[in-house]
Amino acid sequence: MNIRPIDVKILYPKSTEVSQIVFGEQQKENMLKHINAQKNQSKVDEDLKRVRGKDNVSEIRIPQKQERERQRAKKEKKPNKGLDIRV
């Protein structure tokens, strides 16, 4: 099949249009990947800040837990002064 000059004149503009469309789609994909990567990185940064901020919290919770255990032990030691039911 021979290509005539008229066919080349028609094909050339179409090929540039197609290449521009393909390039535009590739750019969209690259932009979306970049945006998602930035969102993920910011989420990772926030999570790291939360974890680093919680280091001191564990030190605070241990004394609180010990205090609760002491209070429970005191409550268990106290005799019940309320009802005296004998059979």
TORNU-188224 format. One line per 8 residues: number of its first residue (from 1); their letters; for each residue x, y, z of C-alpha. Coordinates in steps of 0.25 Angstrom, whole numbers, plus 2048, in hexadecimal, padded with zeros to 3 digits. Layout:
BEGIN
NUM = A = X:Y:Z; ... $
! end
This chain:
BEGIN
1 = MNIRPIDV = 800:800:800; 806:80D:7FC; 805:81A:803; 801:826:7FB; 805:834:7FE; 7F6:837:802; 7F6:82C:80C; 803:831:812 $
9 = KILYPKST = 7FD:83F:814; 7F1:839:81B; 7F9:82F:824; 803:839:829; 7FA:843:830; 7F2:837:836; 7FF:831:83B; 803:83D:842 $
17 = EVSQIVFG = 7F5:83E:849; 7F6:830:84D; 804:832:853; 7FF:83F:85A; 7F4:837:860; 7FD:82C:865; 806:836:86B; 7FB:83D:872 $
25 = EQQKENML = 7F6:830:878; 804:82C:87D; 806:83A:883; 7F9:838:88B; 7FD:82B:890; 80B:831:894; 804:83C:89B; 7FA:833:8A3 $
33 = KHINAQKN = 806:82A:8A7; 80D:836:8AC; 801:83B:8B4; 7FF:82E:8BA; 80E:82C:8BE; 80D:83A:8C4; 800:836:8CC; 807:829:8D1 $
41 = QSKVDEDL = 813:830:8D5; 80C:83B:8DD; 804:830:8E4; 810:828:8E7; 816:835:8ED; 80A:837:8F6; 80A:829:8FB; 819:82B:8FE $
49 = KRVRGKDN = 815:837:906; 80A:830:90E; 813:824:911; 81F:82E:916; 815:836:91E; 810:829:925; 81D:825:92B; 81B:82E:938 $
57 = VSEIRIPQ = 80C:829:939; 810:81B:93C; 819:820:947; 80D:827:94D; 804:81B:94C; 80C:812:954; 80B:81A:961; 7FC:81C:95E $
65 = KQERERQR = 7FA:80D:95D; 802:80A:96A; 7FA:815:971; 7ED:80E:96C; 7F3:800:971; 7F6:806:97F; 7E8:80C:980; 7E2:7FE:97C $
73 = AKKEKKPN = 7EA:7F7:987; 7E5:801:991; 7D7:7FF:98E; 7D9:7F0:98F; 7DF:7F1:99C; 7D4:7F9:9A2; 7C9:7F0:9A9; 7BB:7F1:9A4 $
81 = KGLDIRV = 7B4:7F9:9AF; 7A6:7F9:9A8; 79D:7EC:9A9; 79F:7E1:9B3; 797:7D5:9AF; 797:7C9:9B7; 790:7BC:9B5 $
! end
